[in-house]
Amino acid sequence: MARTFNALAGLSTGLVLLAGCSFDSGSPDATTSGTSKLVIADLWAPDSGYALETDDAFTLTRAGCLETLVAVDKDNQAQPALATEWKQAAPTSWTFTIRETKFQNGTALTAKVVADDLNRLLKATAPPRSFSPSVISAVTAVDDRTVRIETPEEDHFLPLRVSVPNTGILAPEAFSGTTTNPVGTCTGPFKITSTGTGQSLALTANADYWGGDVALGSAEIRYAESGSTRATQLRTGEVSVAANLPVTTLTTLKGDNKITLQQTSLPRTTGLYLNTRKAPFDNVEARRAIQKAIGLDAIVKGVYEGTATPAAGPFTPDEPWTPAELKPVQGDAAAAKAAMAAAGIDPASLGFELIAYSDRPEFADLAQVIQAQLAEAGITVKIRTGDYASVEDDLMSGKFQATLLSRNHLIDMPEPISMLRSDETCKGSFNLAGYCSPKVDGLVKEAGSTGDTTKRHALYGQIATQLAGDVAFIPLVHESLTMGVAAAVKGLPTDPMERTLLTKDTKLS
């Protein structure tokens, strides 16, 4: 089964300078000032033959190759990209005006090419949820520069749907049978010149880029799944950028004044999910008692080394739909004991098995901290480990007591409606905790049909408040993404959506 960002995220804004570091530059091409080649160590290697319905599409957008009709800015607002403008022509119909430009191989970008690509995506065996036949009914080329996209019902999110990397547009020459070849068939600021048997991408600047001059002459992205490997490559000068560094590697890089650690807040929340389908956690007071036993500050400091923030709900504090009055619950053993006594709950009755899947390396330490904190309140926790694949069946079938989960709430598009539908409604497809509230179902339905952005954001806030009051899950931390960057590198984006890495403004000084 192909690795996907979505699969592991279902389980992934401001820039903060954390530290400076130094290293002996062992690779002139990678780091020497004045050269034009940048070498980057990234996490996810392409593993699905660049099929755009998979997360290989994210690999291509991060490489500065693949582009979509719509981009999103730092506030997740739709901005022109391969489409210069768009409008809702009817309740179930949108039109997009296609930019006059060419692919890197010289083929013209036309409405027909766009329609063919999007229809190919709809026909994929497993199309992305954000752009599948369940939400898209037709894509047609109206004329040479206009594409019409129709939906089964009114969809206020369609411009955001075509900002997702899976909806990226490649030249017709990229497709042959079931294979996809991105070499020379993108529109972005960088051309792929070699795919390096899937373990690297060699790139050169697109001299004819529609977006303007490209500052960097060439680049290479090397893929290493091990975070410690990426950190070591940065420290020794083999690469100039190490993306997606786990917290377990940061102590080896801090204090070196030639490396900056750039931290970006992610729309990702790690939580403790208690199975509400069965006793004792079908009782909200039992869930509340568990929450009051957990000290979030100790978790932030001890497990995440200060790179995360305590969570009050599914949304981060700086998002426009997060209610200002919602604050993290800072628990301790005394508060938990008092809550259990008031509710007439025996602490021994709340013991449970906690799943901490190993795909998230920090979960081992997190589970142990939770185990120790709950023990102080008289609650026994047994930890179960294993990779996500080994526990997935139990999680999806509800055959578990509790699990840790790291969840990106903007996983499908730059608003949380899709996550709320799948995670927090009674019949949601990824409702691991089994939480069910007719009130929340109604609010989610209303948000999905509300075109006014301000009103929709207010509804998201009401949902977050209700989830917190019901302890639908126990929010622990909001995570951050850390990237190690050599001093010579300038113009790297801080993208909480993890869609962009190389841009036309990236350069070596």
C-alpha positions as CSV (number, residue, x, y, z in Angstrom):
1,M,0.0,0.0,0.0
2,A,1.5,3.4,-1.0
3,R,2.6,5.7,1.7
4,T,0.5,8.9,1.8
5,F,0.7,12.2,3.7
6,N,-3.0,11.8,4.2
7,A,-2.9,8.4,5.8
8,L,-0.2,9.3,8.3
9,A,-1.6,12.8,8.9
10,G,-5.0,11.2,9.7
11,L,-3.3,9.3,12.3
12,S,0.1,15.8,8.7
13,T,2.3,30.0,11.1
14,G,4.6,32.2,11.9
15,L,8.4,31.7,11.6
16,V,10.3,31.3,14.9
17,L,14.0,31.3,15.1
18,L,14.8,28.6,17.6
19,A,18.6,28.4,17.5
20,G,21.8,28.9,15.5
21,C,24.3,26.2,14.7
22,S,27.6,25.7,12.9
23,F,29.2,23.0,10.8
24,D,32.1,22.3,8.6
25,S,30.9,22.6,5.1
26,G,31.8,19.4,3.4
27,S,29.8,19.9,0.2
28,P,30.7,23.0,-1.8
29,D,27.6,22.6,-4.1
30,A,25.4,22.3,-1.1
31,T,26.5,25.3,1.0
32,T,29.2,27.5,-0.4
33,S,28.1,31.1,-0.8
34,G,27.9,32.2,-4.5
35,T,27.1,28.8,-5.9
36,S,23.6,28.3,-7.4
37,K,22.9,24.7,-6.5
38,L,21.0,23.9,-3.3
39,V,20.9,20.4,-1.8
40,I,17.9,19.5,0.4
41,A,17.2,16.5,2.6
42,D,13.4,15.8,2.7
43,L,11.3,13.1,4.3
44,W,8.9,11.5,1.9
45,A,10.3,9.9,-1.2
46,P,7.9,9.4,-4.1
47,D,6.7,5.8,-4.0
48,S,3.6,5.7,-6.3
49,G,5.1,6.4,-9.7
50,Y,4.1,10.1,-9.4
51,A,0.4,9.3,-9.7
52,L,-1.3,12.5,-8.8
53,E,-4.1,10.9,-6.8
54,T,-1.4,9.9,-4.3
55,D,0.9,12.0,-2.1
56,D,3.5,11.9,-4.7
57,A,1.7,15.1,-5.8
58,F,2.9,16.7,-2.6
59,T,6.4,15.6,-3.5
60,L,6.1,17.4,-6.8
61,T,4.7,20.7,-5.4
62,R,7.4,20.7,-2.7
63,A,10.0,20.4,-5.5
64,G,8.6,23.6,-7.2
65,C,7.5,21.6,-10.2
66,L,3.8,20.9,-10.1
67,E,1.2,23.7,-9.8
68,T,-2.5,23.8,-9.3
69,L,-5.3,26.1,-10.6
70,V,-5.5,28.0,-7.3
71,A,-2.8,28.7,-4.6
72,V,-3.5,29.7,-1.0
73,D,-1.8,32.4,0.9
74,K,-0.6,32.4,4.6
75,D,-4.2,33.0,5.7
76,N,-5.4,30.0,3.5
77,Q,-7.2,32.4,1.2
78,A,-7.5,31.4,-2.5
79,Q,-5.1,33.2,-4.8
80,P,-4.5,32.9,-8.6
81,A,-2.1,30.3,-9.9
82,L,-2.8,28.4,-13.2
83,A,-6.2,30.0,-13.1
84,T,-6.2,33.8,-13.2
85,E,-9.8,34.1,-11.9
86,W,-12.9,32.1,-11.1
87,K,-16.6,32.7,-10.3
88,Q,-19.6,30.7,-9.1
89,A,-21.7,30.8,-12.3
90,A,-24.6,28.9,-10.6
91,P,-25.2,27.2,-7.3
92,T,-23.6,24.0,-8.5
93,S,-21.3,25.4,-11.2
94,W,-18.0,27.3,-11.1
95,T,-15.9,28.5,-14.0
96,F,-12.1,29.0,-14.0
97,T,-10.2,31.2,-16.5
98,I,-6.9,29.4,-17.5
99,R,-3.7,31.3,-17.6
100,E,-1.9,31.7,-20.9
101,T,1.4,29.9,-20.4
102,K,3.3,26.8,-21.5
103,F,4.5,23.6,-19.8
104,Q,8.2,23.2,-19.5
105,N,8.3,21.1,-22.6
106,G,6.7,23.9,-24.7
107,T,3.2,22.4,-24.8
108,A,0.5,25.1,-24.3
109,L,-1.6,25.1,-21.2
110,T,-5.3,25.0,-22.3
111,A,-8.7,24.4,-20.8
112,K,-8.8,21.0,-22.5
113,V,-5.5,20.0,-20.9
114,V,-6.8,21.0,-17.5
115,A,-10.2,19.3,-18.0
116,D,-8.4,16.1,-19.2
117,D,-6.1,16.1,-16.1
118,L,-9.0,16.6,-13.6
119,N,-11.2,14.0,-15.3
120,R,-8.3,11.6,-15.1
121,L,-8.1,12.3,-11.4
122,L,-11.8,11.6,-11.0
123,K,-11.4,8.2,-12.7
124,A,-8.5,7.1,-10.5
125,T,-9.1,4.0,-8.4
126,A,-8.8,6.0,-5.2
127,P,-9.2,9.7,-6.0
128,P,-8.6,12.2,-3.1
129,R,-11.5,12.9,-0.9
130,S,-11.3,16.6,-1.7
131,F,-11.8,16.0,-5.5
132,S,-13.7,12.8,-6.0
133,P,-16.9,11.9,-7.8
134,S,-18.8,12.2,-4.5
135,V,-18.1,16.0,-4.6
136,I,-17.4,16.7,-8.3
137,S,-20.0,15.7,-10.9
138,A,-18.4,17.1,-14.1
139,V,-15.4,18.9,-15.5
140,T,-15.6,20.4,-19.0
141,A,-13.6,22.7,-21.2
142,V,-16.1,25.5,-22.3
143,D,-13.6,27.1,-24.6
144,D,-9.8,27.3,-25.0
145,R,-9.4,29.3,-21.8
146,T,-12.4,28.4,-19.6
147,V,-13.0,25.3,-17.5
148,R,-16.4,24.6,-15.9
149,I,-16.5,22.4,-12.8
150,E,-19.9,21.2,-11.6
151,T,-20.9,19.7,-8.2
152,P,-23.8,17.6,-7.0
153,E,-24.8,20.3,-4.6
154,E,-23.7,23.8,-3.9
155,D,-20.1,23.8,-2.8
156,H,-18.6,27.0,-1.4
157,F,-15.2,25.3,-1.1
158,L,-14.5,24.5,-4.7
159,P,-11.6,27.0,-5.3
160,L,-9.9,25.5,-2.2
161,R,-10.5,22.0,-3.6
162,V,-8.4,22.8,-6.7
163,S,-5.6,24.2,-4.6
164,V,-4.8,20.7,-3.3
165,P,-1.6,19.2,-4.9
166,N,-3.6,16.2,-6.2
167,T,-5.3,18.5,-8.6
168,G,-2.0,19.7,-10.1
169,I,-1.8,20.0,-13.8
170,L,0.8,18.2,-16.0
171,A,1.3,18.3,-19.8
172,P,-0.4,15.6,-21.8
173,E,3.0,14.0,-22.5
174,A,3.3,13.2,-18.8
175,F,0.7,10.4,-19.2
176,S,1.3,7.1,-20.9
177,G,-1.0,4.2,-20.0
178,T,-0.9,4.0,-16.2
179,T,2.5,5.8,-15.8
180,T,3.1,9.4,-15.0
181,N,6.4,11.2,-16.0
182,P,6.9,14.7,-14.4
183,V,10.2,15.3,-16.2
184,G,9.7,18.5,-18.3
185,T,5.9,18.3,-18.0
186,C,5.3,20.8,-15.1
187,T,4.6,24.5,-15.2
188,G,6.5,25.5,-12.0
189,P,9.7,27.4,-11.4
190,F,11.8,24.2,-11.4
191,K,12.1,21.5,-14.0
192,I,12.9,17.9,-13.0
193,T,15.9,16.7,-15.0
194,S,16.4,13.3,-13.2
195,T,14.3,11.3,-10.8
196,G,17.3,9.4,-9.2
197,T,15.4,6.0,-9.0
198,G,13.0,7.5,-6.5
199,Q,15.5,8.5,-3.9
200,S,16.3,12.0,-5.2
201,L,15.2,14.6,-7.7
202,A,17.6,16.8,-9.7
203,L,16.1,20.1,-10.7
204,T,17.0,23.1,-12.8
205,A,15.5,26.6,-13.0
206,N,12.6,27.1,-15.5
207,A,13.8,30.0,-17.5
208,D,10.4,30.6,-18.9
209,Y,8.4,30.5,-15.7
210,W,5.2,32.5,-15.9
211,G,5.7,33.8,-12.3
212,G,8.9,35.6,-13.0
213,D,12.6,35.1,-12.7
214,V,13.8,32.1,-10.7
215,A,16.6,33.0,-8.2
216,L,18.2,29.6,-7.9
217,G,20.0,27.9,-10.8
218,S,19.6,24.3,-9.7
219,A,18.7,22.1,-6.8
220,E,18.7,18.5,-5.6
221,I,16.3,16.9,-3.2
222,R,17.5,13.8,-1.4
223,Y,15.0,11.7,0.5
224,A,15.8,10.1,3.8
225,E,13.1,8.6,6.0
226,S,15.3,8.7,9.1
227,G,15.2,12.1,10.9
228,S,18.6,11.5,12.4
229,T,20.0,10.9,9.0
230,R,18.6,14.2,7.7
231,A,20.0,16.0,10.8
232,T,23.4,14.4,10.4
233,Q,23.5,15.4,6.7
234,L,22.8,19.0,7.7
235,R,25.3,19.0,10.5
236,T,28.1,17.7,8.3
237,G,27.3,20.1,5.4
238,E,26.2,17.4,3.0
239,V,22.9,19.3,2.6
240,S,22.0,22.9,3.2
241,V,18.4,22.2,4.3
242,A,17.0,19.4,6.4
243,A,13.2,19.4,6.3
244,N,10.7,17.9,8.8
245,L,13.1,17.3,11.7
246,P,11.7,15.3,14.5
247,V,12.0,16.7,18.0
248,T,14.3,13.8,18.9
249,T,17.1,15.3,16.7
250,L,16.9,19.0,17.8
251,T,19.4,18.7,20.7
252,T,22.1,17.7,18.2
253,L,21.6,20.9,16.2
254,K,21.0,23.5,18.8
255,G,23.9,25.8,19.6
256,D,25.6,25.6,16.2
257,N,25.7,29.2,14.9
258,K,25.7,28.3,11.2
259,I,22.4,26.6,11.2
260,T,19.0,28.1,11.9
261,L,16.1,26.0,13.1
262,Q,13.0,27.4,11.6
263,Q,9.8,26.4,13.3
264,T,6.3,26.7,11.7
265,S,3.1,26.0,13.6
266,L,1.2,23.2,12.0
267,P,-2.6,22.7,11.8
268,R,-2.0,19.5,13.6
269,T,-3.1,18.4,17.0
270,T,-2.0,15.4,19.0
271,G,-4.7,14.1,21.3
272,L,-5.7,11.2,23.5
273,Y,-8.8,9.5,22.0
274,L,-10.9,7.5,24.5
275,N,-13.4,5.0,23.1
276,T,-16.7,6.5,24.0
277,R,-18.7,3.5,22.6
278,K,-18.1,1.5,25.8
279,A,-17.7,1.8,29.5
280,P,-16.0,3.5,31.3
281,F,-15.5,6.2,28.7
282,D,-19.1,6.4,27.5
283,N,-19.4,8.6,30.7
284,V,-18.2,12.1,30.1
285,E,-17.2,12.5,33.7
286,A,-14.8,9.6,33.3
287,R,-13.3,11.3,30.3
288,R,-13.1,14.5,32.2
289,A,-11.3,12.9,35.1
290,I,-8.7,11.5,32.7
291,Q,-8.2,14.9,31.2
292,K,-7.8,16.6,34.6
293,A,-4.9,14.1,35.4
294,I,-2.8,15.2,32.5
295,G,-0.3,18.0,32.8
296,L,0.2,19.6,29.4
297,D,3.1,21.8,30.3
298,A,5.2,18.8,31.3
299,I,4.4,17.1,28.0
300,V,5.4,20.2,26.0
301,K,8.7,20.5,27.8
302,G,9.6,16.9,28.4
303,V,8.4,15.2,25.2
304,Y,8.4,18.0,22.6
305,E,11.3,20.0,23.9
306,G,9.3,23.2,23.8
307,T,8.5,23.0,20.1
308,A,4.7,22.3,20.7
309,T,2.0,24.3,22.5
310,P,-0.7,23.0,24.9
311,A,-3.9,22.3,23.0
312,A,-7.5,23.4,24.0
313,G,-9.2,21.7,21.1
314,P,-8.7,20.6,17.5
315,F,-7.7,24.0,16.2
316,T,-4.6,26.1,16.8
317,P,-4.8,29.4,18.7
318,D,-3.9,31.5,15.6
319,E,-6.6,30.2,13.3
320,P,-9.5,32.6,12.5
321,W,-12.1,30.1,13.6
322,T,-10.6,29.3,17.1
323,P,-12.7,30.7,19.9
324,A,-10.6,33.0,22.1
325,E,-12.2,31.8,25.3
326,L,-11.2,28.2,24.8
327,K,-8.2,27.5,27.0
328,P,-6.1,24.3,27.5
329,V,-7.0,22.2,30.5
330,Q,-3.9,22.0,32.7
331,G,-4.4,19.0,34.9
332,D,-2.7,17.3,37.8
333,A,-3.3,14.4,40.1
334,A,-5.1,16.4,42.8
335,A,-7.6,17.8,40.3
336,A,-8.3,14.4,38.9
337,K,-8.8,12.8,42.3
338,A,-11.3,15.6,43.2
339,A,-13.2,15.2,39.9
340,M,-13.4,11.4,40.4
341,A,-14.6,11.8,44.0
342,A,-17.2,14.3,43.0
343,A,-18.5,12.0,40.3
344,G,-18.4,8.9,42.5
345,I,-15.8,7.2,40.2
346,D,-13.3,4.6,41.6
347,P,-9.9,5.4,40.0
348,A,-9.2,1.7,39.6
349,S,-12.2,1.5,37.2
350,L,-10.6,3.8,34.8
351,G,-7.5,1.7,33.9
352,F,-7.0,1.2,30.2
353,E,-4.7,0.1,27.4
354,L,-3.1,2.9,25.5
355,I,-2.1,2.5,21.9
356,A,1.0,4.4,20.9
357,Y,1.9,3.6,17.3
358,S,5.6,3.8,16.5
359,D,5.2,5.8,13.2
360,R,5.3,8.8,15.4
361,P,8.6,8.4,17.3
362,E,7.6,10.9,20.0
363,F,4.6,8.7,21.0
364,A,6.7,6.3,23.0
365,D,7.8,9.1,25.4
366,L,4.4,10.7,25.3
367,A,2.7,7.5,26.4
368,Q,5.1,7.0,29.3
369,V,4.5,10.5,30.5
370,I,0.7,10.0,30.4
371,Q,1.1,6.6,32.1
372,A,3.1,8.2,34.9
373,Q,0.7,11.2,35.4
374,L,-2.3,9.0,35.5
375,A,-0.6,6.6,38.0
376,E,-0.4,9.6,40.4
377,A,-4.2,9.8,40.2
378,G,-4.6,6.1,40.9
379,I,-5.3,5.2,37.2
380,T,-3.4,2.3,35.7
381,V,-2.3,2.5,32.1
382,K,-0.8,-0.3,30.0
383,I,1.0,0.8,26.8
384,R,0.6,-1.1,23.5
385,T,3.1,-0.3,20.8
386,G,3.6,-1.3,17.1
387,D,3.4,0.4,13.8
388,Y,0.2,2.0,12.6
389,A,-0.5,-0.9,10.2
390,S,-0.5,-3.3,13.1
391,V,-3.2,-1.4,15.0
392,E,-5.2,0.1,12.2
393,D,-7.9,-2.6,12.1
394,D,-8.5,-2.3,15.8
395,L,-8.7,1.5,15.6
396,M,-11.1,1.5,12.7
397,S,-13.4,-1.2,14.1
398,G,-13.5,0.4,17.6
399,K,-11.8,-2.5,19.3
400,F,-9.6,-0.5,21.6
401,Q,-9.8,1.5,24.8
402,A,-7.6,4.5,24.1
403,T,-5.1,5.7,21.5
404,L,-2.8,8.6,20.8
405,L,-3.5,10.3,17.5
406,S,-1.8,13.0,15.5
407,R,-4.3,14.7,13.3
408,N,-4.0,17.4,10.7
409,H,-7.4,19.2,10.5
410,L,-6.6,20.9,7.2
411,I,-5.7,17.5,5.6
412,D,-8.0,17.7,2.6
413,M,-8.3,21.4,2.0
414,P,-7.5,24.7,3.8
415,E,-10.7,24.7,5.9
416,P,-11.5,22.2,8.6
417,I,-15.0,21.1,7.3
418,S,-13.8,17.9,5.8
419,M,-12.0,16.8,9.0
420,L,-15.1,17.7,11.1
421,R,-17.3,15.6,8.9
422,S,-15.1,12.6,9.0
423,D,-13.9,12.8,12.6
424,E,-16.6,14.4,14.7
425,T,-20.0,13.5,13.3
426,C,-21.9,10.4,14.3
427,K,-21.4,8.6,11.0
428,G,-18.0,10.1,10.2
429,S,-15.6,7.8,8.4
430,F,-12.7,8.5,10.7
431,N,-14.6,8.9,14.0
432,L,-12.2,6.8,16.0
433,A,-13.5,7.8,19.4
434,G,-17.1,7.0,18.4
435,Y,-18.2,10.5,19.6
436,C,-21.8,11.3,18.6
437,S,-23.6,14.6,19.2
438,P,-26.7,15.6,17.2
439,K,-25.9,19.2,18.1
440,V,-22.4,18.9,16.5
441,D,-23.8,17.1,13.5
442,G,-26.2,20.0,13.0
443,L,-23.5,22.6,13.3
444,V,-21.2,20.7,10.9
445,K,-24.0,20.5,8.4
446,E,-24.7,24.2,8.7
447,A,-21.1,25.1,8.3
448,G,-20.8,23.1,5.2
449,S,-23.7,24.9,3.6
450,T,-22.7,28.5,4.7
451,G,-21.2,30.7,2.1
452,D,-20.4,33.6,4.3
453,T,-16.9,33.1,5.6
454,T,-17.3,35.0,8.9
455,K,-20.5,33.1,9.7
456,R,-18.8,29.8,8.8
457,H,-15.8,30.5,11.0
458,A,-18.2,31.3,13.9
459,L,-19.8,27.9,13.4
460,Y,-16.4,26.2,13.5
461,G,-15.8,28.0,16.8
462,Q,-19.1,26.7,18.2
463,I,-18.2,23.2,17.2
464,A,-14.8,23.5,18.9
465,T,-16.4,24.7,22.1
466,Q,-18.9,21.8,22.1
467,L,-16.2,19.2,21.5
468,A,-14.2,20.6,24.4
469,G,-17.2,20.6,26.7
470,D,-18.1,17.0,25.8
471,V,-14.4,15.9,25.9
472,A,-14.9,14.3,22.5
473,F,-11.2,13.7,22.7
474,I,-8.5,15.0,25.0
475,P,-6.4,17.6,23.2
476,L,-2.7,17.5,24.2
477,V,-0.5,19.6,22.0
478,H,-0.5,21.5,18.7
479,E,2.6,20.4,16.8
480,S,5.2,22.4,14.9
481,L,7.4,21.6,11.9
482,T,11.1,22.3,12.3
483,M,13.4,22.8,9.3
484,G,17.2,23.1,9.7
485,V,18.6,25.7,7.3
486,A,22.2,26.7,6.6
487,A,23.0,30.4,6.8
488,A,23.5,30.8,3.0
489,V,20.0,29.8,2.2
490,K,17.3,32.5,1.8
491,G,13.7,32.6,0.7
492,L,12.5,29.3,2.0
493,P,8.7,29.3,2.7
494,T,7.2,28.6,6.0
495,D,4.2,26.6,4.9
496,P,2.0,25.0,7.5
497,M,0.3,23.0,4.8
498,E,3.6,21.3,3.9
499,R,2.9,21.8,0.2
500,T,5.8,24.1,-0.8
501,L,9.5,23.9,-0.2
502,L,11.3,25.3,-3.3
503,T,10.0,28.5,-4.8
504,K,11.2,31.0,-7.4
505,D,12.5,33.2,-4.5
506,T,14.6,30.5,-2.9
507,K,18.3,31.3,-3.3
508,L,21.8,30.9,-1.9
509,S,23.5,34.1,-0.8
